[in-house]
Amino acid sequence: MTVLRITFLGTGGSVPSPHRNPSAIAVRRESELFLFDCGEGTQQQMMRAKTGMKITAIFITHFHADHVLGIPGLLQTLSLQGRTEPLEIYGPKGVRRFLYHLLSLGYASKNFDVKAIELQHGDVIRRQNYEIRAFKTEHNIRSIGYVLEEAMRPGKFNRERAIELGLKPGPLFSKLQHGESVFVNGREIRPEDVLGPPRPGRKIVYTGDTRPCESVIQAAENADILIHDGSLAEAEKELAIEYMHSTVTEAAEVAAKANVRKLILTHISARYDEEDAKKLEEEARKIFPNTIVASDLMTIDVKYRDKEQG
C-alpha cells in the first residue's frame, strides 16, 4: 500500500501557544514530502516528528505571518544541508512578490533554485497517479485551499474467477491486475473479466484559514480527510465572522454537507487550553461525529476506502 501520511506540525491560531505552533502540515506520499503552510518553528517540528527534510514542494494558502514565517529558516537549513534540486513554492497571486522580498531579507542559496508558482481557483498540478488542486476560500486576504487526490485504482482481483478461466497464479495475474490482457490456450482474457469495478484513491482537503463557503464544500466532496479551520467555539461566532475564520460547529456543518469521512479541526485559537480543545471537539461532534481536534505532532495514516479508516 502506498503510504499517505499526514503530520500536523503546527495546529495553533494566529499566535503560538505553549502547546501549539503556528500552521504547518506535512503530507508524505511514498517518497514525496509536501508542506502545506509553514509557520514559525516548522523546521524544528519536522525534526521532532522525524519527517525528514527532503521536501518536494511547499503549498501556501495565504500570506499571513503565522502561515509563512517558517520558510526563511527552513530554506537556509536546506541550503546548509547541501540541497541541490530546485524547490517549488506554490501559493495564491502574490507568491512571486513574497519570494522576492524573502530573498531580499538576506536568504541566499548557492545550492538550489527556489521557484514561485502562482495558483488560483481551479488550477491543477498533475503528477503520476495523483493531483493537487487549488480552490477558493474566504479569508480577509486572498487565499486558497488545496485538494490532494489520487487517481482511481483497479478493481479487486477475483482470484477464483481467474483460475476458473484457466489461469495459474503467477505473472499473468499481475498483468491482468495492471490492466493488460493475457492469452491462455489461444483465448484472450481481459482485465474486466477478473477485476471488479474501479475503486477510488484517497482524498485529502486542507482549507487553511476560511469562513465556511460553497467552494470548500464542493472541493471537499467525499473526501477521506477534511482539515478545516476550527479557530473558535460557536459562542464566539461574531469574532469568527469579523476575522474571517470558522467556528468548530460551522466546520462540522461543512463536513456533513460535503459527505467527508473524517473532519480534523486545526488553527485553534490560543485562547483555548487543552481542556478547552476537548470541549471544542465535543461541540463539533454534535453535528459531525467523526471529528477530532488536531494536536501538534499528531500523525494519521490515510487508508483506502475499502479498508478501515485510521
Secondary structure by P-SEA (a helix, b strand, c coil): ccbbbbbbccccccccccccccbbbbbbcccbbbbcccccaaaaaaaaacccccccbbbbcccccccccaaaaaaaaaaaacccbbbbbbbccaaaaaaaaaaacccccccbbbbbbbbcccbbbbccccbbbbbbbbccccbbbbbbbbccccccccaaaaaaacccccaaaaaaaabbbbbccccccccccccccccccbbbbbbccccccaaaaaaacccccccccccccccaaaaaaaaccccaaaaaaaaaaacccbbbbccccccccaaaaaaaaaaaaaccccbbbbcccbbbbbbccccccc
